[in-house]
Every structure is written in C-alpha cells, then in structure tokens.
Amino acid sequence: MFDDLTTSALRVSVAGLAARQNAIANNIANIETPGFRARKVEFEDALHGALSHGESPAGVAPEVKSSLEPTRLNGSNVNLDEETMSHIDTTMRYQLTMRALDSKYGMLRDAIKGA
C-alpha cells in the first residue's frame, strides 16, 4: 500500500533532495576552506532510468560526487552564486515533492475515513 511506484519515487526524491540540501550547506560552510572541493548530489537520472525501465525506484540512492568546477587561488571550487541558485531550486523541488506526498497520503486518509 505504501510501496507503490509513485510513493517509492517520491521517497527517493525526498531523500535525494535532502542529501543535496546537506551538500549545499556543507559547500557554503566551507567556501573559504583552502583546497575544499564542492560536492554535488545526483539521483534524478538514476530515478528516471529506473522508472523508464519498469524497475522499482526504491533501489535508487543519491550519489555524491566532487565538483569538477575550476578552483580559486586557495584551491576551493565553491561558487556561491551557483550554490545559492542550487539551494533555491532544490528547496522548491523539495516543497513540491512534499506536497505531492502529502496529497497522496491525504487521499489515502480520506479513503480510509470514507469521506
């Protein structure tokens, strides 16, 4: 009941987006750390691949990679403008995903109540 395709995909999305938010916060916190390499979180392609091949999305996990962006003089490659835009985009996606989950569980709640 709670492991249907849609719910599994939404759960993977929430986990991936939360991991991305953590990576962004860590990147920003270390913007002046010499030699720090920004981290990027990817999961959308794997999720899309699983869904398009009829596989369960439950096995998709967020993948954390080091950014290949050029470095500044101190060796750090954190770009505050990029991190800020990524934060805004990720926050909006997270909110949308949570609304979808809330709606799905709301429909289930209504069905159980008989409303």
C-alpha positions in Angstrom: 0.0 0.0 0.0 2.8 2.4 0.9 5.3 0.9 -1.5 3.6 1.7 -4.8 5.6 3.1 -7.6 4.6 6.7 -7.1 5.3 6.7 -3.3 8.6 5.0 -3.8 9.7 7.5 -6.4 8.6 10.4 -4.2 10.5 8.9 -1.2 13.7 8.6 -3.3 13.2 12.2 -4.5 12.9 13.5 -0.9 16.0 11.6 0.2 18.0 12.8 -2.8 16.8 16.4 -2.4 17.6 16.3 1.3 21.1 15.0 0.6 21.5 17.8 -2.0 20.5 20.4 0.6 23.1 19.0 3.1 25.8 19.1 0.4 24.9 22.7 -0.5 25.0 23.7 3.2 28.4 22.0 3.6 29.7 23.6 0.4 28.7 27.1 1.6 30.1 26.5 5.0 33.5 25.6 3.5 33.6 28.3 0.9 36.9 29.7 2.3 38.4 26.4 3.3 41.7 26.0 1.2 41.6 23.1 -1.1 37.9 22.3 -0.4 36.1 20.6 -3.3 32.4 21.3 -3.7 30.1 18.2 -3.6 27.2 17.6 -6.0 24.4 15.2 -5.4 22.9 13.3 -8.3 19.9 11.0 -8.3 17.4 12.2 -11.0 19.0 10.3 -13.9 19.1 7.1 -12.0 15.5 7.6 -10.8 14.3 8.4 -14.3 16.2 5.3 -15.7 14.6 3.0 -13.1 11.1 4.3 -13.8 11.5 4.2 -17.6 12.7 0.6 -17.4 9.9 -0.5 -15.2 12.2 -1.1 -12.2 11.4 -0.2 -8.6 12.8 3.2 -7.7 13.4 2.0 -4.1 16.9 0.9 -5.1 18.0 4.3 -6.3 20.3 6.1 -3.9 21.7 9.7 -4.1 25.2 9.7 -5.4 27.6 12.3 -4.0 30.4 13.5 -6.4 33.1 16.1 -6.2 32.5 19.1 -8.4 34.8 19.5 -11.4 34.5 23.3 -11.4 37.7 25.3 -11.7 39.3 26.3 -8.4 40.1 29.7 -7.0 43.5 30.7 -5.8 43.1 29.0 -2.4 42.2 25.7 -4.2 38.5 25.8 -3.3 36.0 25.4 -6.1 32.8 26.5 -4.3 30.9 29.1 -6.3 28.5 31.0 -4.0 26.3 32.1 -6.9 25.9 28.6 -8.2 25.3 27.2 -4.6 22.6 29.9 -4.0 20.7 29.1 -7.2 21.0 25.4 -6.5 19.7 25.9 -3.0 16.6 27.8 -4.3 15.9 25.2 -7.0 16.3 22.3 -4.5 14.1 23.9 -1.9 11.3 24.5 -4.4 11.6 20.9 -5.7 11.6 19.6 -2.1 8.5 21.6 -1.2 6.7 20.3 -4.4 7.7 16.7 -3.6 6.5 17.0 0.0 3.2 18.5 -1.3 2.8 15.5 -3.6 3.4 13.0 -0.8 1.0 14.9 1.5 -1.6 14.8 -1.2 -1.1 11.1 -1.8 -1.4 10.3 1.9 -4.4 12.7 2.2 -6.2 10.7 -0.5 -5.4 7.5 1.4 -6.6 9.1 4.7 -9.9 10.2 3.0 -10.4 6.7 1.6 -9.9 5.1 5.0 -12.3 7.6 6.6 -14.8 7.0 3.8 -15.0 10.7 3.0 
